[in-house]
Each structure stands twice: as C-alpha cells, then as structure tokens.
Amino acid sequence: MLKTGFLSSFLVLFFWSNLTNASSIWIPEELELGKEAKVCYKPLGDWGTGMISKNSYELESNSFQNFAKESTKLRMSSITCLRGLIKKESDLTAILFGYETSLSRENHLFLLEIKILTSQERDFPLTPLETKSVKDWIETRTLLVEGIRNLTRDSLYYSDKDWENKKGNLEEEIRARYGSLVREREKFLFGLSIESRASYLNYLAKFTENSI
C-alpha cells in the first residue's frame, strides 16, 4: 500500500507532469534502506494537474524551463543523497532494487492515467483520431522517461570520481528531457478537442483529490 503522505504529493506531481517518474527518487520504506532513503525524497512544488499554457500558439517556454530546472534539481539532489547511503556492494543492490520497485509503482499510476484519458465514461470521450494521438504521445513520453531512468541508474553505479566528472553533463541531459516532457504533454493536450481536454483534466483533478 502507498502511504497517504507519499500518495498526496506523488499523485499531484505525477499526474501533472505525466512522467510516471517523480522528479525526486522515492524508495519504499518497507524495503532495505527504505527508511534511510526517506530523506532523499522531496516533493516537487505544486504545479496542479492542469496546463500552464493558455493556447497552442503561445506555449509557456519559460515555465517549461522552470519546471525542468526544479525537477532536475530534485533528481540530482536525490541521486547525491542515495549515493551517500551506498557504503558497500549490498547497499547498491538494495538501492537499485528499491528504485526499480518505485518505478513499477510509477508505471502503475501512469496506466491509471491512461485509463482515465481513454475512458468512455467521460463526458467527452476521445475520437478515433485522438486515440491515435494518445498512442503517439505514449511512445514519445516513454522514450524521454526511459532516458531519465537510464541516466539515473548509471549515476548510482558511478564511482565517486566518475560521478564528479559526469554529473554536470548528466544534469544537462536530464533537464533537457524534463523540458521536452512538459512541452510534448502540452502539445498533445492541445491536440484534443476543447471539450475532451476539459473533461479529461477535470476528471483527473477529481481522481487526484479523491485519492489523497
């Protein structure tokens, strides 16, 4: 079971950014080193569950960059914190297992979001053309999210020397992906009809509120 405190911050963060990939890294407390890793998780600021651009012709690039910077800062801080818990090989194994477990739960939440998006019970369900755009969005998102996840795994494996040498470039790579994620999500949502988009976002907000 997900604990209420985590679920509250994680659902809002997760559903808004559509990442399945919390910016900060969460390790389930019931797992080895989970309690110690609790301090490595910090929630992202409240960005809500809606959109940040008013229309498709004026995408809020500055806000996208701010989101990417904040997300990247939290992820890099989490990685540094988790690396500090690794004193021996078994610690690395435990942290990696905890990380993969958290990803499985994130994947589950993303599937819930897709079910909400594609539900025929919404007031304005998707048209066949919009359903095709969902598939395209999932493919784009998966590519970007897996990039962030792979970079994170690599970071946990790095020696202290490699970490110091590579973390600057790593930060740039992750920030670029977070920025692309939020931009592509906004473009996807603007591709839906006004009625369908509003129905989906309203349903999503209610689901998040009822789940907290």
C-alpha positions in Angstrom: 0.0 0.0 0.0 1.2 3.5 -0.8 1.2 5.7 2.4 -1.1 8.7 2.4 1.6 11.3 2.7 3.5 10.0 -0.2 0.4 9.5 -2.3 -0.7 13.0 -1.8 2.5 14.7 -3.1 3.2 12.0 -5.6 -0.1 11.9 -7.3 -0.2 15.7 -7.9 3.4 15.7 -9.1 2.9 12.6 -11.2 -0.3 13.4 -12.9 0.6 17.0 -13.7 3.9 16.2 -15.3 2.8 12.9 -16.8 6.2 11.4 -16.2 5.5 8.2 -14.3 8.7 9.4 -12.9 8.8 11.6 -9.9 11.5 14.2 -10.0 12.7 13.2 -6.6 13.5 9.5 -6.1 11.3 7.6 -3.7 12.3 4.2 -2.2 9.5 2.3 -0.4 10.1 2.4 3.3 9.4 -1.3 3.8 12.4 -2.2 1.7 16.1 -2.5 2.8 17.5 1.1 3.3 14.0 2.4 2.6 13.8 4.3 5.9 17.2 5.7 5.5 16.4 6.8 1.9 13.2 8.7 3.1 15.3 11.9 3.5 16.3 11.6 -0.2 12.7 12.3 -1.4 11.5 15.8 -1.6 8.2 16.7 -3.4 8.0 18.9 -6.4 6.3 22.3 -5.9 2.6 22.3 -6.6 2.1 22.6 -10.3 -1.5 21.4 -10.2 -3.0 18.9 -12.6 -3.8 21.2 -15.5 -1.9 23.0 -18.2 0.4 26.0 -18.0 -0.1 27.4 -21.5 -3.1 29.4 -22.5 -3.1 28.3 -26.1 -1.1 26.3 -28.5 0.3 29.4 -30.2 1.9 30.7 -27.0 3.5 27.8 -25.3 5.0 29.0 -22.0 8.6 28.2 -22.7 9.9 30.0 -19.6 7.5 28.0 -17.4 8.7 24.8 -19.1 12.3 25.7 -18.3 11.4 26.4 -14.7 9.7 23.1 -14.3 12.7 21.3 -15.9 15.1 23.1 -13.6 13.2 22.4 -10.5 12.7 18.7 -11.5 16.3 18.3 -12.3 17.5 19.9 -9.1 15.4 17.5 -7.1 16.5 14.5 -9.1 20.2 15.4 -8.8 19.7 16.0 -5.1 18.1 12.6 -4.7 20.9 10.8 -6.6 23.5 12.5 -4.4 21.6 11.6 -1.3 21.2 7.9 -2.3 24.8 7.7 -3.4 25.7 8.7 0.2 23.9 5.7 1.5 25.9 3.3 -0.6 28.8 2.0 1.6 29.2 -1.5 0.2 28.0 -3.6 -2.7 24.9 -4.9 -0.9 23.8 -1.3 -0.3 24.0 -0.6 -4.0 21.9 -3.7 -4.7 19.3 -2.6 -2.1 19.1 0.9 -3.5 18.8 -0.3 -7.1 16.1 -2.8 -6.1 14.2 -0.1 -4.3 14.5 2.2 -7.3 13.1 -0.4 -9.6 10.3 -1.1 -7.2 9.3 2.6 -7.2 9.4 2.6 -11.0 6.9 -0.3 -11.0 4.5 1.8 -8.9 5.0 4.8 -11.1 4.2 2.7 -14.1 1.0 1.6 -12.4 0.0 5.2 -11.8 0.6 6.0 -15.4 -1.6 3.2 -16.5 -4.3 4.6 -14.3 -3.9 8.0 -16.0 -4.2 6.4 -19.5 -7.4 4.6 -18.3 -8.8 8.0 -17.3 -7.8 9.5 -20.6 -9.2 6.8 -22.7 -12.3 6.1 -20.6 -15.6 6.1 -22.5 -17.4 7.2 -19.3 -16.1 10.7 -19.5 -18.5 13.4 -20.8 -16.5 13.8 -24.0 -14.5 10.6 -24.7 -11.7 10.5 -27.3 -12.4 10.4 -31.0 -10.6 7.7 -33.1 -8.1 10.4 -34.3 -7.5 11.5 -30.7 -7.0 7.9 -29.7 -4.2 7.7 -32.3 -2.6 10.8 -30.8 -2.6 9.1 -27.4 -0.5 6.3 -28.8 1.9 8.7 -30.3 2.2 10.6 -27.0 2.8 7.4 -25.1 5.7 6.5 -27.4 7.3 10.0 -27.1 6.9 10.0 -23.3 8.2 6.5 -22.9 11.4 7.4 -24.8 12.0 10.5 -22.7 11.2 8.9 -19.4 13.4 5.9 -20.1 16.2 8.3 -20.9 15.9 9.9 -17.4 15.6 6.5 -15.7 18.7 5.1 -17.5 20.7 8.2 -16.6 19.6 7.8 -13.0 20.7 4.1 -12.9 24.1 5.0 -14.4 24.5 7.7 -11.8 24.0 5.2 -8.9 26.7 2.9 -10.4 29.3 5.6 -11.0 32.5 5.7 -8.9 33.0 8.9 -6.9 35.5 10.1 -9.5 33.2 9.3 -12.4 30.3 11.0 -10.6 32.2 14.2 -10.1 33.4 14.2 -13.8 30.0 13.4 -15.3 27.3 15.0 -13.1 27.4 18.3 -14.9 26.7 16.7 -18.3 24.2 14.4 -16.6 22.3 17.4 -15.2 22.0 18.9 -18.6 20.8 15.7 -20.2 18.1 15.2 -17.5 17.0 18.8 -17.7 16.6 18.7 -21.4 14.4 15.6 -21.1 12.2 17.1 -18.4 11.7 20.2 -20.5 10.7 18.1 -23.5 8.3 16.1 -21.4 6.2 19.0 -20.3 6.3 20.7 -23.7 5.2 17.5 -25.5 2.4 16.9 -23.0 1.1 20.4 -23.6 1.3 19.9 -27.4 -0.6 16.6 -27.0 -3.3 18.1 -24.8 -3.8 21.0 -27.2 -4.3 18.4 -30.0 -7.5 17.2 -28.2 -10.8 19.0 -28.6 -11.6 21.7 -26.1 -14.4 19.5 -24.7 -12.4 16.4 -24.4 -9.4 18.1 -22.9 -11.5 19.9 -20.3 -13.4 16.6 -19.5 -10.1 14.8 -19.0 -8.4 17.4 -16.9 -11.5 17.8 -14.7 -11.8 14.0 -14.2 -8.1 13.8 -13.5 -8.3 16.6 -10.9 -11.3 14.9 -9.2 -9.5 11.5 -9.2 -6.4 13.0 -7.6 -8.4 14.8 -4.9 -10.3 11.7 -4.1 -7.1 9.6 -3.9 -5.3 11.9 -1.5 
